[in-house]
């Protein structure tokens, strides 16, 4: 009778975890049942997160994950979170996600979906888009680009530690450079 009650309690606990938004898996064997909570990561940054092949901002981007997306966590390494996105396993920067069971909510009201290997257009309220040599306002300016200029996205989003998101862009007339995400819009 005790085993039966233990199984019922674990089943109810597992159901509660699953319906609360937390990931859980049920393991059975040798007459025992165990419910293990699987942590999840929620993307919290308005421009999402780059899913990379390794825990490094220099690693190739496999895909882009959008603000609010929830992903199962596989592991952690040096400030990076290893996650599963669809059929792909990769790494996102720890500062771009909230991890928990369930993860904290995200404010995605100002979110904008920009993806690597797609095109974007530049728009600045006044002046021009500053295309920079690296992801920094202090980096040398490569070009001052008029509104409406189209770019191909090479990398990003990337936050160099300033709280601002940057994307690496390319166009035939300007070459490659970095621009603030807030001035970029999907074509």
WOVEN-V498782 format. One line per field, one symbol per residue. phi: phi as a letter, one per 20 degrees, with the letter a starting at -180 (. if undefined). psi: psi as a letter, one per 30 degrees, with the letter a starting at -180 (. if undefined). A space follows every 10 residues. Layout:
phi: ???
psi: ???
This chain:
phi: .fffffffff fffffffffe oeebcddcrl mcccddfdfc ddfdegembe edfbfbfefg eeaddegnfd cfedacalnd decdcmedda ccfffecddr cefffcedfd fceccfmcdc cebcgbnbfe edfbfafefg eeaddfgnfd cdeebpfcdf odndeccecb bfedneadcf gfddcge
psi: eeeeeeeeee eeeeeeeeff fkklkkkkkh glkkkkkjll kkkfkegakk jlflikffkk kelkklkfkk kkkeakkhgl kklkjbgkka kkkffflkka illllkjgeg kkjkkkglkl lkkkekblkj jlflikfflk keljklkfkk lkkelllkjg gffkklkklk leffaklklk efgkkk.
